Amino acid sequence: MANERTDHTKGGTVKVTLIRSPIGFESNQGLVVRSLGLRRIRHSVELKDTPETRGMIHKVRHLVSVE
């Protein structure tokens, strides 16, 4: 699931869930997770499907799940 492409979603939103902690990874990846609005493991948010959001998801794709 972590390597799925996120540029072909249905509708105008994507649901992003944090599945792994950003602790132990580069600090900028933790900042990206926080900027996506994710606060804790298994926390989900719905975001607009924009190129900027897809870029952030791609940067932390090993930490999140996308629906």
N, C-alpha and C positions, 0 to 999 in steps of 0.2 A: 503494500500500500504506500510506503514512503516514497517510492519512485514514480508514482502515477503522475501524469500530467494534469495540471489544474486549469488549462486554458479552454476546456470544452465542457463547462458546467451548464446545466439547464437553469434558466432563469437568471435573475440578476443578483443572487446572493450565493455565498458559499458558507458552509458550517465548518468551523475549524475547532478541533479539540486537541488540547495538550495531552500527549500520552507519555512523554518522558521529560524529566527535569533538565533544564539547561545548565545545571551545575556540572562543572567538569568540562564544559565546552568553552569556546571562545566567548569573551564577555560581550562582544557585539551581538552574538546570537541571543543572549539573555535579554538584551535591549529590544531586539526584534520581537521576541515573544511578548514582552510587556507592551510594546507598541501595537501589537495585534489585539490587545485587551485580555490576554490570557493571564490568569493570576495563580492558578494551582493546577495540579495534575487532575485530569478528567473534567476540567472546566471548558465549556464550549461557548463560542460566540458566533453570531451570524454577521458576516461582513459583505459589503458591496463587492461584486466581482469586477474589479478594475485591474489594469496592468500593474499598478503599484502594489495592490494587495497580493496579486499572484507572485510578484517578485519577492515580497517578504515571506510568503509561504514557501517558495522555492528555497530560500536561504536556510530555513529551519525545517525542511521537509522530513528530516530524520527524527524530529521531536513532536510533530503534529500529525493528526489524521484529518483528512479533508473529505467532506461529503457534498 
